Amino acid sequence: MGADFKEKTKKSFEKCWDKAAVAANTPDLFSKAPDHAPNRWEAEPIGNATVAVGETILVRIESGALIGRRGLSPVLTITKPTARLIDSMTQGCKIARAAVVAADPISGVLEVTVS
């Protein structure tokens, strides 16, 4: 029996709680608020403008509305901007980049992410 006897004879398995299983089985599983919601907003094309999914458009605050322009011509407007979005754009010189994420071909409504 040497000095390493304790190391050789100690248990190789330790009991512990499976915290993921406990969290999954809690009664408030579906009432928890999400940690991070995606920053997506609805946008509508202006006139007969065609906007493709994956396209990046420059958005500006113009007379209280968020207007997306391709070059000099307006192509979309963000319909229901939140106060948080308007505040962050105001801090960024009233200019932001919007990427078109999805488009509904029937209604023509676009989903954009603003960065």
C-alpha positions in Angstrom: 0.0 0.0 0.0 1.7 3.1 -1.3 0.9 6.7 -1.3 -1.2 6.4 -4.4 -3.6 3.9 -2.8 -6.2 6.6 -2.2 -6.1 7.7 -5.8 -6.5 4.2 -7.1 -9.4 3.3 -4.8 -11.5 6.5 -5.0 -14.7 6.4 -6.9 -14.6 7.2 -10.6 -18.2 8.3 -10.8 -19.6 11.3 -9.1 -23.3 11.8 -8.6 -24.7 15.1 -9.9 -27.9 16.7 -11.0 -28.7 16.9 -14.7 -29.5 20.6 -14.7 -30.7 20.6 -18.3 -33.3 17.9 -17.5 -34.5 19.9 -14.5 -34.8 23.1 -16.6 -36.7 21.2 -19.3 -39.2 19.8 -16.8 -40.0 23.0 -14.9 -43.6 24.1 -15.1 -42.6 27.5 -16.4 -40.8 26.2 -19.5 -43.2 28.0 -21.9 -43.6 31.2 -19.9 -39.9 32.2 -20.0 -39.1 35.3 -22.0 -36.7 34.8 -24.9 -33.2 36.1 -24.2 -32.8 37.8 -27.6 -35.4 38.5 -30.3 -34.3 39.0 -33.9 -34.4 42.5 -35.1 -36.8 42.1 -38.0 -39.4 44.6 -39.2 -42.0 44.6 -41.9 -41.4 46.7 -44.9 -43.5 47.5 -48.0 -42.2 48.3 -51.5 -42.8 51.8 -52.7 -44.7 51.9 -56.0 -43.6 49.2 -58.5 -40.2 48.7 -57.0 -38.9 45.2 -57.0 -36.7 44.1 -54.1 -34.9 40.8 -54.0 -34.2 38.7 -50.9 -30.6 39.1 -49.8 -30.4 42.6 -51.1 -29.0 45.3 -48.9 -30.7 48.7 -48.9 -29.7 52.0 -47.3 -32.5 53.2 -44.9 -32.8 56.8 -43.8 -35.2 58.7 -41.5 -37.0 61.1 -43.8 -39.8 63.3 -42.3 -40.5 60.8 -39.5 -40.7 57.7 -41.8 -38.0 55.1 -42.5 -37.4 55.1 -46.3 -35.1 52.6 -48.0 -33.3 53.8 -51.1 -31.4 52.0 -53.9 -29.1 54.8 -55.1 -31.4 57.9 -55.3 -34.7 56.1 -55.9 -36.9 55.1 -52.9 -37.7 51.4 -53.0 -39.2 50.5 -49.6 -40.6 51.9 -46.4 -40.5 50.2 -42.9 -44.1 50.2 -41.9 -44.1 49.9 -38.1 -40.7 51.0 -36.7 -40.3 50.7 -32.9 -39.1 53.6 -30.8 -35.9 51.7 -30.0 -35.1 51.4 -33.8 -35.7 55.1 -34.4 -33.6 56.0 -31.4 -30.7 53.9 -32.5 -30.9 55.2 -36.0 -31.0 58.8 -34.7 -27.8 58.1 -32.8 -26.2 56.7 -36.0 -26.8 59.9 -38.1 -30.3 58.8 -39.2 -28.8 56.2 -41.6 -28.7 52.4 -41.4 -28.3 49.3 -43.6 -31.3 47.0 -44.1 -30.9 43.5 -45.4 -34.0 41.9 -47.0 -34.5 38.6 -45.3 -37.8 37.3 -46.6 -40.5 38.4 -49.0 -44.2 37.3 -49.3 -45.0 37.0 -53.0 -48.8 37.3 -52.4 -49.0 40.3 -50.1 -45.7 41.9 -51.2 -44.6 42.4 -47.6 -40.9 42.2 -47.0 -39.0 41.4 -43.8 -35.8 43.3 -43.2 -33.1 43.3 -40.6 -31.6 46.7 -39.7 -28.0 47.0 -38.7 
